[in-house]
Amino acid sequence: MADYNKVGLLVLSGQKILFCRKKHTTSKLILPGGCLEPGESAMDCLAREIREELGAVSVEGLEYLGTYSDRAATDDPTVCRSLEIRLYRGELVGKPVASSEIREVVWCGPETDRSQMTPILLNRILPDLVDRGILDWEIS
């Protein structure tokens, strides 16, 4: 079992992805979403986390994309924890605004510096989205 069990949201605008940057724990770009609480469904978790992180927005047209596992992102190289993300794609209704523990909300495209992304994005999620034709990014 993973150290962190999360639910994430993929929001696309053309070939750009909505990312967040937290105020603490990591400076890496992450997808909106968060950890499941005991007894909470994935949908309830996602609704709660999106409200907390992105403000007065809602999500429509949710589609399950898959479950991905890798190491969790941290700015401390001595810490190694595992992460599992259940990823959903959806459309935001409203304008996302950085809230709660989120410092910044940014749209990133294929030209974005990949060193700013988390291991699970680089190693698992982006390659899968490209392989499935969901993203038209160059993966090297």
Contact map, one row per residue, 1 for C-alpha under 8 A:
11100000000000000000000000000000000000000000000000000000000000000000000000000000000000000000000000000000000000000000000000000000000000000000
11111000000000000000000000000000000000000000000000000000000000000000000000000000111100000000000000000000000000000000000000000000000000000000
11111000000000000000000000000000000000000000000000000000000000000000000000000000111000000000000000000000000000000000000000000000000000000000
01111100000000000000000000000000001000000000000000000000000000000000000100000000111100000000000000000000000000000000000000000000000000000000
01111110000000000000000000000000001100000000000000000000000000000000000000000000001110000000000000000000000000000000000000000000000000000000
00011111000000000000000000000000111100000000000000000000000000000000000000000000001111000000000000000000000000000000000000000000000000000000
00001111100000000000000000000000111100000100110000000000000000000000000000000000000011110000000000000000000000000000000000000000000000000000
00000111110000000000000000000011110000000000010000000000000000000000000000000000000011110000000000000000000000000000000000000000000000000000
00000011111000000000000000000011100000000000010000000000000000000000000000000000000000111100000000000000000000000000000000000000000000000000
00000001111100001100000000000011000000000000000000000000000000000000000000000000000000111100000000000000000000000000000000000000000000000000
00000000111110001100000000000000000000000000000000000000000000000000000000000000000000001111000000000000000000000000000000000000000000000000
00000000011111111100000000000000000000000000000000000000000000000000000000000000000000000010000000000000000000000000000000000000000000000000
00000000001111111100000000000000000000000000000000000000000000000000000000000000000000000000000000000000000000000000000000000000000000000000
00000000000111110000000000000000000000000000000000000000000000000000000000000000000000000000000000000000000000000000000000000000000000000000
00000000000111111000000000000000000000000000000000000000000000000000000000000000000000000000000000000000000011000000000000000000000000111000
00000000000111111100000000000000000000000000000000000000000000000000000000000000000000000000000000000000001111000000000000000000000000000000
00000000011110111110000000000000000000000000000000000000000000000000000000000000000000000000000000000000001110000000000000000000000000000000
00000000011110011111000000000011000000000000000000000000000000000000000000000000000000000000000000000000111100000000000000000000000000000000
00000000000000001111100000001111000000000000000000000000000000000000000000000000000000000000000000000000111100000000000000000000000000000000
00000000000000000111110000001111000000000000000000000000000000000000000000000000000000000000000001000111110000000000000000000000000000000000
00000000000000000011111001111100000000000000000000000000000000000000000000000000000000000000000000000111100000000000000000000000000000000000
00000000000000000001111111110000000000000000000000000000000000000000000000000000000000000000000000001111000000000000000000000000000000000000
00000000000000000000111111100000000000000000000000000000000000000000000000000000000000000000000000001110000000000000000000000000000000000000
00000000000000000000011111100000000000000000000000000000000000000000000000000000000000000000000000001000000000000000000000000000000000000000
00000000000000000000011111100000000000000000000000000000000000000000000001100000000000000000000000000000000000000000000000000000000000000000
00000000000000000000111111110000000000000000000000000000000000000000000011100000000000000000000000000000000000000000000000000000000000000000
00000000000000000000111111111000000000000000000000000000000000000000000001100000000000000000000000000000000000000001000000000000000000000000
00000000000000000000110001111100000000000000000000000000000000000000000011000000000000000000000000000000000000000001110000000000000000000000
00000000000000000011100000111110000000000000000000000000000000000000000000000000000000000000000000000000000000000001110000000000000000000000
00000000000000000011100000011111000000000000000000000000000000000000000000000000000000000000000000000000000000000000110010000000000000000000
00000001110000000111000000001111100000000000000000000000000000000000000000000000000000000000000000000000000000000000000000000000000000000000
00000001110000000111000000000111110000000000000011001100000000000000000000000000000000000000000000000000000000000000000000000000000000000000
00000111100000000000000000000011111000000000110011001000000000000000000000000000000000000000000000000000000000000000000000000000000000000000
00000111000000000000000000000001111100000000110010000000000000000000000000000000000000000000000000000000000000000000000000000000000000000000
00011110000000000000000000000000111110000000100000000000000000000000000000000000000000000000000000000000000000000000000000000000000000000000
00001110000000000000000000000000011111011100100000000000000000000000000000000000000000000000000000000000000000000000000000000000000000000000
00000000000000000000000000000000001111110000100000000000000000000000000000000000000000000000000000000000000000000000000000000000000000000000
00000000000000000000000000000000000111110000000000000000000000000000000000000000000000000000000000000000000000000000000000000000000000000000
00000000000000000000000000000000000011111000000000000000000000000000000000000000000000000000000000000000000000000000000000000000000000000000
00000000000000000000000000000000000111111101100000000000000000000000000000000000000000000000000000000000000000000000000000000000000000000000
00000000000000000000000000000000000100111111100000000000000000000000000000000000000000000000000000000000000000000000000000000000000000000000
00000010000000000000000000000000000100011111110000000000000000000000000000000000000001000000000000000000000000000000000000000000000000000000
00000000000000000000000000000000000000001111111000000000000000000000000000000000000000000000000000000000000000000000000000000000000000000000
00000000000000000000000000000000000000011111111100000000000000000000000000000000000000000000000000000000000000000000000000000000000000000000
00000010000000000000000000000000111110011111111110000000000000000000000000000000000000000000000000000000000000000000000000000000000000000000
00000011100000000000000000000000110000000111111111000000000000000000000000000000000000000000000000000000000000000000000000000000000000000000
00000000000000000000000000000000000000000011111111100000011000000000000000000000000000000000000000000000000000000000000000000000000000000000
00000000000000000000000000000000000000000001111111110000000000000000000000000000000000000000000000000000000000000000000000000000000000000000
00000000000000000000000000000001110000000000111111111000000000000000000000000000000000000000000000000000000000000000000000000000000000000000
00000000000000000000000000000001100000000000011111111110110000000000000000000000000000000000000000000000000000000000000000000000000000000000
00000000000000000000000000000000000000000000001111111111110000000000000000000000000000000000000000000000000000000000000000000000000000000000
00000000000000000000000000000000000000000000000111111110000000000000000000000000000000000000000000110000000000000000000000000000000000000000
00000000000000000000000000000001100000000000000011111110000000000000000000000000000000000000000011111100000000000000000000000000000000000000
00000000000000000000000000000001000000000000000001111111100000000000000000000000000000000000000111100000000000000000000000000000000000000000
00000000000000000000000000000000000000000000000001111111100000000000000000000000000000000000000111100000000000000000000000000000000000000000
00000000000000000000000000000000000000000000000000100111110000000000000000000000000000000000011110000000000000000000000000000000000000000000
00000000000000000000000000000000000000000000000001100111111000000000000000000000000000000001111100000000000000000000000000000000000000000000
00000000000000000000000000000000000000000000001001100001111100000000000000000000000000000001110000000000000000000000000000000000000000000000
00000000000000000000000000000000000000000000001000000000111111000000000000000000000000000111100000000000000000000000000000000000000000000000
00000000000000000000000000000000000000000000000000000000011111000000000000000000000000000111100000000000000000000000000000000000000000000000
00000000000000000000000000000000000000000000000000000000001111100000000000000000000000001110000000000000000000000000000000000000000000000000
00000000000000000000000000000000000000000000000000000000001111110000000000000000000000011110000000000000000000000000000000000000000000000000
00000000000000000000000000000000000000000000000000000000000011111000000000000000000000011100000000000000000000000000000000000000000000000000
00000000000000000000000000000000000000000000000000000000000001111100000000000000000001111000000000000000000000000000000000000000000000000000
00000000000000000000000000000000000000000000000000000000000000111110000000000000000001111000000000000000000000000000000000000000000000000000
00000000000000000000000000000000000000000000000000000000000000011111000000000000000001110000000000000000000000000000000000000000000000000000
00000000000000000000000000000000000000000000000000000000000000001111100000000000000111100000000000000000000000000000000000000000000000000000
00000000000000000000000000000000000000000000000000000000000000000111110000000000000111100000000000000000000000000000000100011000000000000000
00000000000000000000000000000000000000000000000000000000000000000011111000000000011110000000000000000000000000000000000100010000000000000000
00000000000000000000000000000000000000000000000000000000000000000001111100000000011100000000000000000000000000000000001100110000000000000000
00000000000000000000000000000000000000000000000000000000000000000000111110000001111000000000000000000000000000000000001100000000000000000000
00010000000000000000000000000000000000000000000000000000000000000000011111000001111000000000000000000000000000000000011100000000000000000000
00000000000000000000000001010000000000000000000000000000000000000000001111100000000000000000000000000000000000000000011000000000000000000000
00000000000000000000000011110000000000000000000000000000000000000000000111111010000000000000000000000000000000000000000000000000000000000000
00000000000000000000000011100000000000000000000000000000000000000000000011111000000000000000000000000000000000000000000000000000000000000000
00000000000000000000000000000000000000000000000000000000000000000000000001111110000000000000000000000000000000000000000000000000000000000000
00000000000000000000000000000000000000000000000000000000000000000000000001111111000000000000000000000000000000000000000000000000000000000000
00000000000000000000000000000000000000000000000000000000000000000000000000011111000000000000000000000000000000000000000000000000000000000000
00000000000000000000000000000000000000000000000000000000000000000000000001011111100000000000000000000000000000000000000000000000000000000000
00000000000000000000000000000000000000000000000000000000000000000000001100001111110000000000000000000000000000000000000000000000000000000000
01110000000000000000000000000000000000000000000000000000000000000000001100000011111000000000000000000000000000000000000000000000000000000000
01110000000000000000000000000000000000000000000000000000000000000000111100000001111100000000000000000000000000000000000000000000000000000000
01111100000000000000000000000000000000000000000000000000000000000000111100000000111110000000000000000000000000000000000100000000000000000000
01011100000000000000000000000000000000000000000000000000000000000011110000000000011111000000000000000000000000000000000000000000000000000000
00001111000000000000000000000000000000000000000000000000000000000011100000000000001111100000000000000000000000000000000000000000000000000000
00000111000000000000000000000000000000000100000000000000000000011111000000000000000111110000000000000000000000000000000000000000000000000000
00000011110000000000000000000000000000000000000000000000000000011111000000000000000011111000000000000000000000000000000000000000000000000000
00000011110000000000000000000000000000000000000000000000000001111100000000000000000001111100000000000000000000000000000000000000000000000000
00000000111000000000000000000000000000000000000000000000000011111000000000000000000000111110000000000000000000000000000000000000000000000000
00000000111000000000000000000000000000000000000000000000001111100000000000000000000000011111000000000000000000000000000000000000000000000000
00000000001100000000000000000000000000000000000000000000001111000000000000000000000000001111100000000000000000000000000000000000000000000000
00000000001000000000000000000000000000000000000000000000111100000000000000000000000000000111111100000000000000000000000000000000000000000000
00000000000000000000000000000000000000000000000000000000111100000000000000000000000000000011111000000000000000000000000000000000000000000000
00000000000000000000000000000000000000000000000000000001110000000000000000000000000000000001111100000000000000000000000000000000000000000000
00000000000000000000000000000000000000000000000000000001100000000000000000000000000000000001111110000000000000000000000000000000000000000000
00000000000000000000000000000000000000000000000000000111100000000000000000000000000000000001011111000000100000000000000000000000000000000000
00000000000000000000000000000000000000000000000000001111000000000000000000000000000000000000001111100001100000000000000000000000000000000000
00000000000000000001000000000000000000000000000000001110000000000000000000000000000000000000000111110111100000000000000000000000000000000000
00000000000000000000000000000000000000000000000000011110000000000000000000000000000000000000000011111110000000000000000000000000000000000000
00000000000000000000000000000000000000000000000000011000000000000000000000000000000000000000000001111100000000000000000000000000000000000000
00000000000000000000011100000000000000000000000000001000000000000000000000000000000000000000000000111110000000000000000000000000000000000000
00000000000000000001111000000000000000000000000000001000000000000000000000000000000000000000000001111111100000000000000000000000000000000000
00000000000000000001111000000000000000000000000000000000000000000000000000000000000000000000000001101111100000000000000000000000000000000000
00000000000000000001110000000000000000000000000000000000000000000000000000000000000000000000000011000111110000000000000000000000000000000000
00000000000000000111100000000000000000000000000000000000000000000000000000000000000000000000000111000111111000000000000000000000000000000000
00000000000000000111000000000000000000000000000000000000000000000000000000000000000000000000000000000001111100000000000000000000000000000000
00000000000000011110000000000000000000000000000000000000000000000000000000000000000000000000000000000000111110000000000000000000000000000000
00000000000000011110000000000000000000000000000000000000000000000000000000000000000000000000000000000000011111110000000000000000000000000000
00000000000000111000000000000000000000000000000000000000000000000000000000000000000000000000000000000000001111110000000000000000000000000000
00000000000000110000000000000000000000000000000000000000000000000000000000000000000000000000000000000000000111110000000000000000000000001100
00000000000000000000000000000000000000000000000000000000000000000000000000000000000000000000000000000000000111111000000000000000000000000000
00000000000000000000000000000000000000000000000000000000000000000000000000000000000000000000000000000000000111111100000000000000000000000000
00000000000000000000000000000000000000000000000000000000000000000000000000000000000000000000000000000000000000111111100000000000000000000000
00000000000000000000000000000000000000000000000000000000000000000000000000000000000000000000000000000000000000011111100001000000000000000000
00000000000000000000000000000000000000000000000000000000000000000000000000000000000000000000000000000000000000001111110000000000000000000000
00000000000000000000000000111000000000000000000000000000000000000000000000000000000000000000000000000000000000001111110000000000000000000000
00000000000000000000000000011100000000000000000000000000000000000000000000000000000000000000000000000000000000001111111011000000000000000000
00000000000000000000000000011100000000000000000000000000000000000000000110000000000000000000000000000000000000000011111111000000000000000000
00000000000000000000000000000000000000000000000000000000000000000000011110000000000000000000000000000000000000000000111111110000000000000000
00000000000000000000000000000000000000000000000000000000000000000001111100000000001000000000000000000000000000000000011111111000000000000000
00000000000000000000000000000100000000000000000000000000000000000000000000000000000000000000000000000000000000000000111111111100000000000000
00000000000000000000000000000000000000000000000000000000000000000000000000000000000000000000000000000000000000000100111111111110000000000000
00000000000000000000000000000000000000000000000000000000000000000000010000000000000000000000000000000000000000000000001111111110000000000000
00000000000000000000000000000000000000000000000000000000000000000001110000000000000000000000000000000000000000000000001111111111000000000000
00000000000000000000000000000000000000000000000000000000000000000001000000000000000000000000000000000000000000000000000111111111100000000000
00000000000000000000000000000000000000000000000000000000000000000000000000000000000000000000000000000000000000000000000011111111110000100010
00000000000000000000000000000000000000000000000000000000000000000000000000000000000000000000000000000000000000000000000001111111111000000010
00000000000000000000000000000000000000000000000000000000000000000000000000000000000000000000000000000000000000000000000000011111111100000000
00000000000000000000000000000000000000000000000000000000000000000000000000000000000000000000000000000000000000000000000000001111111111100000
00000000000000000000000000000000000000000000000000000000000000000000000000000000000000000000000000000000000000000000000000000111111111111110
00000000000000000000000000000000000000000000000000000000000000000000000000000000000000000000000000000000000000000000000000000011111111000000
00000000000000000000000000000000000000000000000000000000000000000000000000000000000000000000000000000000000000000000000000000001111111100000
00000000000000000000000000000000000000000000000000000000000000000000000000000000000000000000000000000000000000000000000000000000111111110000
00000000000000000000000000000000000000000000000000000000000000000000000000000000000000000000000000000000000000000000000000000000111111110000
00000000000000100000000000000000000000000000000000000000000000000000000000000000000000000000000000000000000000000000000000000100110111111000
00000000000000100000000000000000000000000000000000000000000000000000000000000000000000000000000000000000000000000000000000000000010011111100
00000000000000100000000000000000000000000000000000000000000000000000000000000000000000000000000000000000000001000000000000000000010000111110
00000000000000000000000000000000000000000000000000000000000000000000000000000000000000000000000000000000000001000000000000000000010000011111
00000000000000000000000000000000000000000000000000000000000000000000000000000000000000000000000000000000000000000000000000000110010000001111
00000000000000000000000000000000000000000000000000000000000000000000000000000000000000000000000000000000000000000000000000000000000000000111
